[in-house]
């Protein structure tokens, strides 16, 4: 049974729930979730959303509603009210004058004129439905959206809201367009994953409802970063080994040794303890990577000594980095505490891991071995890594094989 206000629209009743409008906005494409929110109304009588005034939308108890009736009485009526709520929430508010003026005069750089003429109406409609109302954020998202829609148009793909503004279509864009140097310049500055998140929010705002593509489960895909050069590798090893303070030196040596020497990423450090690493002396170092991606990896010879420096003094049960498993941005904090002098490339776990992957590919390691050691289920990452490898794809001498 659901409590609603008599003779008022469903959205009016929603204001009596102990949830924020932002929460409803996130649930608007999921009918069961909104239905559950309505069912909660019977237990939430007397709660009303405070005016924003820049606040977070906290709800406080106020006077009881004057007239309350019971309903809906059937599933059909419930579905009808869900449609009304969803339509109300997806109805865009008018743009401020400054944003409407910008949208009418906007001409993106680097996009063919014919492509822009074709996608401009869709671009304007998506931006009018978006949640962005600040001028700077509106301009940035307009650039990202224009590049995306223009790419779909020039690729012969549908650029309408129903076709383009889905998570599947956006993921396909970042999988294909960013590997094409002729298309990558169209994107605004910033990380690819951040821009993909912005486009997904535009999709949520412009294409709501039960037919919209939901967020896919599983680990979010990370666009691979370019590996370090051999010179940069040597500089990073030297900087890690020459840290003046003991703890920062041990931590940075462990990060460099395990990321560039064994392909670990920041997620693998969460549960990694000293007992998971076996130092076999002349036979090398073996890392038993724990969950969530358990695997066994041998450390590269060039990184064995620096890893030994990173393990010095640790007890078997000690975490390799940090003192709590719940800590976030572990590697970023290690790098922030290190001392750098002179020309030193920025140390990132993703690039160290990409360097390790590139080394494995260039040493002609069998593909199943690489996938198992890297904790990968598919070769998608390796395919994107190819564009960063210093190999001439037209050198066909490799196809002959080695002399017998």
C-alpha positions as CSV (number, residue, x, y, z in Angstrom):
1,X,0.0,0.0,0.0
2,X,1.2,3.5,-0.8
3,X,0.4,6.8,0.8
4,X,-0.1,9.7,-1.6
5,X,-1.6,13.1,-1.3
6,X,-5.2,13.4,-2.6
7,X,-5.7,15.3,-5.8
8,X,-2.0,15.9,-6.3
9,X,0.5,14.7,-8.8
10,X,2.8,11.8,-7.8
11,X,5.8,14.1,-7.8
12,X,4.1,16.1,-5.0
13,X,3.9,12.9,-2.9
14,X,7.5,12.1,-3.5
15,X,8.5,15.2,-1.5
16,X,7.2,13.5,1.6
17,X,9.7,10.7,1.3
18,X,12.9,10.6,3.3
19,X,15.0,10.6,0.2
20,X,16.5,13.4,-1.9
21,X,15.6,14.4,-5.4
22,X,19.1,13.5,-6.4
23,X,18.4,9.9,-5.3
24,X,15.2,9.8,-7.3
25,X,17.1,11.2,-10.3
26,X,19.5,8.2,-10.1
27,X,16.6,5.8,-9.9
28,X,14.3,7.3,-12.5
29,X,15.3,4.7,-15.2
30,X,14.6,1.8,-12.9
31,X,10.9,1.3,-12.4
32,X,11.3,-1.2,-9.5
33,X,13.5,1.2,-7.6
34,X,11.0,4.0,-7.9
35,X,8.1,1.7,-7.0
36,X,10.0,0.7,-3.9
37,X,10.5,4.4,-3.1
38,X,6.7,4.9,-3.4
39,X,6.0,2.0,-1.1
40,X,8.3,3.6,1.5
41,X,5.8,6.5,1.5
42,X,3.5,4.8,4.0
43,X,6.4,4.8,6.5
44,X,7.7,8.3,5.7
45,X,4.6,10.4,6.3
46,X,5.5,13.7,7.8
47,X,8.9,14.1,6.1
48,X,9.5,17.0,3.7
49,X,12.5,18.2,1.8
50,X,14.0,21.4,3.1
51,X,14.7,24.3,0.6
52,X,18.2,24.0,-0.8
53,X,19.8,27.4,-0.2
54,X,23.1,25.7,-1.2
55,X,22.6,22.9,1.3
56,X,22.7,19.2,0.6
57,X,18.9,18.6,0.6
58,X,18.6,17.1,4.0
59,X,15.1,16.1,5.0
60,X,13.6,17.1,8.3
61,X,10.3,16.2,10.0
62,X,7.4,18.7,9.6
63,X,3.7,18.7,10.1
64,X,1.7,15.7,9.0
65,X,-0.1,15.9,5.6
66,X,-3.6,17.1,5.9
67,X,-5.3,14.5,3.8
68,X,-3.9,11.1,3.0
69,X,-5.6,8.3,1.0
70,X,-4.5,4.8,0.1
71,X,-3.4,3.8,-3.4
72,X,-2.6,2.7,-6.0
73,X,-4.8,-0.4,-5.9
74,X,-3.5,-2.3,-8.9
75,X,-0.2,-2.9,-10.7
76,X,-1.5,-1.1,-13.8
77,X,-2.1,2.1,-11.8
78,X,1.3,1.8,-10.1
79,X,2.9,1.5,-13.6
80,X,1.0,4.5,-14.8
81,X,2.2,6.6,-11.8
82,X,5.7,5.4,-12.4
83,X,5.5,6.8,-16.0
84,X,4.2,10.1,-14.7
85,X,7.0,10.4,-12.1
86,X,9.7,9.4,-14.7
87,X,8.4,11.9,-17.2
88,X,8.3,14.7,-14.7
89,X,11.8,14.0,-13.5
90,X,13.2,13.8,-17.1
91,X,11.5,17.1,-18.2
92,X,14.4,19.5,-18.7
93,X,14.3,22.9,-17.0
94,X,14.8,26.0,-19.2
95,X,18.4,26.9,-19.6
96,X,19.7,30.2,-18.1
97,X,20.0,33.0,-20.7
98,X,23.8,32.8,-20.7
99,X,23.9,29.1,-21.4
100,X,21.2,29.4,-24.1
101,X,23.2,32.2,-25.8
102,X,26.4,30.0,-25.7
103,X,24.5,27.1,-27.1
104,X,23.1,29.1,-30.0
105,X,26.5,30.6,-30.9
106,X,28.6,27.5,-30.3
107,X,30.9,26.4,-33.1
108,X,33.4,23.7,-32.0
109,X,36.9,23.6,-33.3
110,X,38.3,20.7,-35.3
111,X,35.0,19.3,-36.4
112,X,34.0,19.3,-40.1
113,X,31.2,21.8,-40.9
114,X,28.9,19.2,-42.5
115,X,29.2,16.9,-39.4
116,X,28.4,19.8,-37.1
117,X,25.3,20.8,-39.1
118,X,24.1,17.2,-38.9
119,X,24.6,16.7,-35.1
120,X,23.9,20.2,-33.9
121,X,20.1,19.7,-33.1
122,X,20.9,16.5,-31.1
123,X,23.8,18.3,-29.3
124,X,21.5,21.2,-28.3
125,X,18.8,18.9,-27.0
126,X,21.2,16.8,-25.0
127,X,22.8,19.8,-23.4
128,X,19.4,21.3,-22.5
129,X,18.4,18.1,-20.7
130,X,21.8,17.9,-18.9
131,X,22.3,18.6,-15.2
132,X,25.1,21.1,-15.9
133,X,24.1,24.7,-15.2
134,X,27.5,26.3,-14.5
135,X,28.9,28.2,-17.5
136,X,32.4,26.6,-17.5
137,X,31.2,23.0,-16.9
138,X,28.6,23.5,-19.6
139,X,31.2,24.6,-22.1
140,X,33.5,21.7,-21.3
141,X,30.7,19.1,-21.6
142,X,29.6,20.8,-24.8
143,X,33.1,20.2,-26.3
144,X,33.1,16.5,-25.2
145,X,29.6,15.9,-26.6
146,X,30.3,17.6,-29.9
147,X,33.4,15.5,-30.5
148,X,31.5,12.3,-29.6
149,X,28.5,13.0,-31.8
150,X,30.7,14.2,-34.7
151,X,32.7,11.0,-34.5
152,X,29.5,8.9,-34.6
153,X,28.3,10.8,-37.7
154,X,31.6,10.5,-39.6
155,X,31.8,6.8,-38.7
156,X,28.3,6.2,-40.2
157,X,26.7,5.5,-36.8
158,X,23.4,6.8,-35.6
159,X,23.8,10.1,-33.7
160,X,20.3,10.4,-32.4
161,X,19.7,10.4,-28.6
162,X,18.3,6.8,-28.6
163,X,21.3,5.5,-30.5
164,X,24.2,7.6,-29.2
165,X,23.3,8.4,-25.6
166,X,23.8,4.9,-24.1
167,X,26.6,3.5,-22.1
168,X,27.4,0.8,-24.7
169,X,27.8,3.4,-27.5
170,X,29.9,5.7,-25.3
171,X,32.2,2.8,-24.3
172,X,32.6,1.8,-27.9
173,X,33.7,5.4,-28.7
174,X,36.4,5.3,-26.1
175,X,37.5,1.9,-27.3
176,X,37.8,2.9,-30.9
177,X,38.1,6.6,-31.3
178,X,40.9,7.2,-28.8
179,X,43.1,4.7,-30.5
180,X,42.7,6.7,-33.7
181,X,45.1,9.7,-33.7
182,X,42.9,11.5,-36.2
183,X,40.0,11.5,-33.8
184,X,41.7,11.8,-30.4
185,X,42.5,15.5,-30.9
186,X,38.8,16.3,-30.8
187,X,38.6,15.4,-27.1
188,X,38.9,18.1,-24.4
189,X,41.8,17.9,-22.0
190,X,41.7,15.5,-19.0
191,X,41.8,11.8,-18.5
192,X,39.8,9.6,-20.9
193,X,38.0,7.9,-18.0
194,X,36.9,11.2,-16.5
195,X,35.5,12.4,-19.9
196,X,33.7,9.0,-20.3
197,X,32.1,9.6,-17.0
198,X,30.8,13.0,-18.0
199,X,29.4,11.6,-21.3
200,X,27.6,8.8,-19.2
201,X,26.0,11.5,-17.0
202,X,24.8,13.2,-20.2
203,X,23.3,9.9,-21.3
204,X,21.6,9.4,-17.9
205,X,20.0,12.9,-18.2
206,X,19.0,12.8,-21.9
207,X,18.0,9.2,-22.2
208,X,16.2,8.1,-19.0
209,X,13.6,5.4,-18.7
210,X,13.5,1.6,-18.5
211,X,14.9,1.3,-22.1
212,X,18.1,3.2,-21.2
213,X,21.2,1.1,-21.0
214,X,22.1,0.6,-17.3
215,X,25.6,0.8,-15.8
216,X,27.4,-2.5,-16.7
217,X,28.6,-4.5,-13.7
218,X,32.1,-5.4,-13.0
219,X,35.4,-3.5,-12.8
220,X,35.4,-0.2,-14.7
221,X,37.6,-0.3,-17.8
222,X,40.7,1.8,-17.6
223,X,42.2,3.3,-20.8
224,X,45.8,2.1,-20.9
225,X,48.5,4.7,-20.4
226,X,51.8,4.8,-22.4
227,X,54.8,2.9,-20.9
228,X,58.0,4.6,-19.8
229,X,61.0,4.6,-22.0
230,X,64.2,2.7,-21.1
231,X,65.8,6.0,-20.0
232,X,62.8,6.9,-17.9
233,X,62.9,3.5,-16.2
234,X,66.5,3.9,-15.3
235,X,65.8,7.4,-13.8
236,X,62.8,6.1,-11.8
237,X,64.9,3.2,-10.3
238,X,67.7,5.6,-9.4
239,X,65.3,8.1,-7.8
240,X,63.6,5.3,-5.7
241,X,66.9,3.9,-4.5
242,X,68.4,7.3,-3.6
243,X,65.6,8.5,-1.3
244,X,67.1,10.1,1.7
245,X,64.5,8.9,4.3
246,X,64.2,5.3,5.2
247,X,60.4,4.8,5.0
248,X,59.8,6.8,1.8
249,X,62.7,4.9,0.2
250,X,61.3,1.5,1.2
251,X,57.8,2.3,0.0
252,X,58.9,3.8,-3.3
253,X,61.2,0.9,-4.0
254,X,58.3,-1.5,-3.3
255,X,56.0,0.4,-5.6
256,X,58.5,0.5,-8.5
257,X,59.7,-3.1,-8.0
258,X,56.2,-4.6,-7.9
259,X,54.5,-2.4,-10.5
260,X,57.2,-2.2,-13.1
261,X,58.8,-5.6,-12.2
262,X,55.6,-7.7,-11.6
263,X,52.8,-5.8,-13.2
264,X,50.8,-5.0,-10.0
265,X,48.4,-2.1,-9.9
266,X,47.1,0.0,-7.1
267,X,44.3,-2.4,-6.4
268,X,46.7,-5.3,-5.9
269,X,48.4,-3.5,-3.0
270,X,45.3,-3.4,-0.8
271,X,45.7,-6.9,0.6
272,X,49.4,-7.6,-0.3
273,X,51.5,-8.6,2.7
274,X,55.2,-9.6,3.1
275,X,54.3,-13.3,3.4
276,X,52.9,-13.2,-0.2
277,X,56.3,-12.6,-1.6
278,X,58.9,-15.4,-1.8
279,X,62.6,-14.4,-2.3
280,X,64.3,-17.4,-3.7
281,X,67.7,-15.8,-4.1
282,X,69.3,-16.7,-7.4
283,X,66.1,-18.3,-8.5
284,X,64.3,-15.0,-8.4
285,X,61.3,-13.5,-6.5
286,X,57.8,-14.9,-6.7
287,X,54.8,-12.8,-5.9
288,X,51.5,-14.5,-4.9
289,X,49.1,-11.7,-5.6
290,X,46.0,-12.1,-3.3
291,X,42.3,-11.4,-4.1
292,X,40.5,-9.8,-5.8
293,X,42.7,-10.9,-8.7
294,X,44.8,-13.8,-7.3
295,X,47.7,-14.9,-9.5
296,X,51.4,-15.8,-9.3
297,X,54.0,-13.6,-10.9
298,X,57.8,-13.7,-11.2
299,X,59.6,-10.4,-10.8
300,X,61.8,-9.1,-13.7
301,X,65.5,-9.5,-13.1
302,X,66.1,-5.8,-13.5
303,X,63.8,-5.0,-10.6
304,X,64.7,-7.8,-8.1
305,X,67.2,-5.7,-6.1
306,X,65.0,-2.6,-5.9
307,X,62.2,-4.8,-4.6
308,X,64.4,-6.4,-2.0
309,X,65.1,-2.9,-0.8
310,X,61.4,-2.3,-0.6
311,X,60.9,-5.4,1.5
312,X,63.7,-4.8,4.0
313,X,62.6,-5.0,7.6
314,X,59.0,-6.1,7.0
315,X,57.4,-8.8,9.1
316,X,55.5,-11.6,7.4
317,X,52.1,-10.2,8.3
318,X,52.9,-6.6,7.5
319,X,51.2,-4.8,4.6
320,X,53.7,-3.8,1.9
321,X,52.4,-0.3,1.9
322,X,50.3,1.4,4.6
323,X,48.9,0.0,7.8
324,X,45.2,-0.4,6.9
325,X,43.6,-2.3,4.1
326,X,40.8,0.3,3.7
327,X,43.3,3.1,2.9
328,X,42.8,4.7,-0.5
329,X,45.2,6.2,-3.0
330,X,48.1,4.3,-1.4
331,X,50.5,4.7,-4.3
332,X,49.7,8.4,-4.8
333,X,50.5,9.0,-1.1
334,X,53.8,7.2,-1.5
335,X,54.8,9.3,-4.5
336,X,53.7,12.5,-2.7
337,X,56.0,11.8,0.2
338,X,59.1,11.1,-2.0
339,X,61.8,13.7,-2.8
340,X,62.6,14.5,-6.4
341,X,65.4,16.5,-7.8
342,X,66.1,17.3,-11.5
343,X,64.2,15.9,-14.5
344,X,62.1,13.0,-13.1
345,X,59.0,11.6,-15.0
346,X,55.8,11.5,-13.0
347,X,55.6,8.1,-11.3
348,X,52.2,6.4,-11.8
349,X,51.3,2.8,-11.1
350,X,49.3,2.6,-14.3
351,X,52.3,3.6,-16.4
352,X,54.7,1.3,-14.5
353,X,52.3,-1.6,-15.1
354,X,52.0,-0.7,-18.8
355,X,55.9,-0.7,-19.0
356,X,55.9,-4.2,-17.6
357,X,53.2,-5.3,-20.1
358,X,55.2,-3.7,-23.0
359,X,58.3,-5.5,-21.9
360,X,56.5,-8.9,-21.9
361,X,55.1,-8.3,-25.3
362,X,58.4,-7.3,-26.8
363,X,60.1,-10.4,-25.3
364,X,57.7,-12.6,-27.3
365,X,56.2,-14.1,-24.1
366,X,53.2,-16.4,-25.0
367,X,49.9,-14.6,-24.9
368,X,48.2,-17.0,-22.4
369,X,51.2,-16.5,-20.0
370,X,50.9,-12.7,-20.2
371,X,47.1,-12.7,-19.6
372,X,47.5,-15.0,-16.6
373,X,50.3,-13.0,-15.0
374,X,48.6,-9.7,-15.6
375,X,45.2,-10.9,-14.3
376,X,43.5,-10.1,-17.6
377,X,40.5,-12.0,-18.9
378,X,40.8,-10.7,-22.5
379,X,43.6,-9.2,-24.7
380,X,41.8,-5.8,-25.0
381,X,44.4,-4.0,-22.9
382,X,47.2,-5.5,-25.0
383,X,45.5,-4.4,-28.2
384,X,45.4,-0.8,-27.0
385,X,49.0,-1.1,-25.8
386,X,50.2,-1.8,-29.4
387,X,50.0,1.9,-30.4
388,X,52.5,2.7,-27.7
389,X,55.1,0.1,-28.8
390,X,58.2,1.3,-30.7
391,X,57.8,-1.3,-33.4
392,X,57.4,-0.6,-37.1
393,X,54.3,-2.5,-38.2
394,X,55.6,-2.7,-41.8
395,X,58.7,-4.6,-40.8
396,X,57.8,-7.9,-42.2
397,X,61.1,-9.6,-41.4
398,X,59.6,-10.7,-38.1
399,X,57.2,-12.9,-40.1
400,X,60.1,-15.2,-41.2
401,X,61.0,-16.3,-37.7
402,X,64.4,-17.0,-36.3
403,X,67.1,-19.1,-38.2
404,X,67.1,-22.8,-37.2
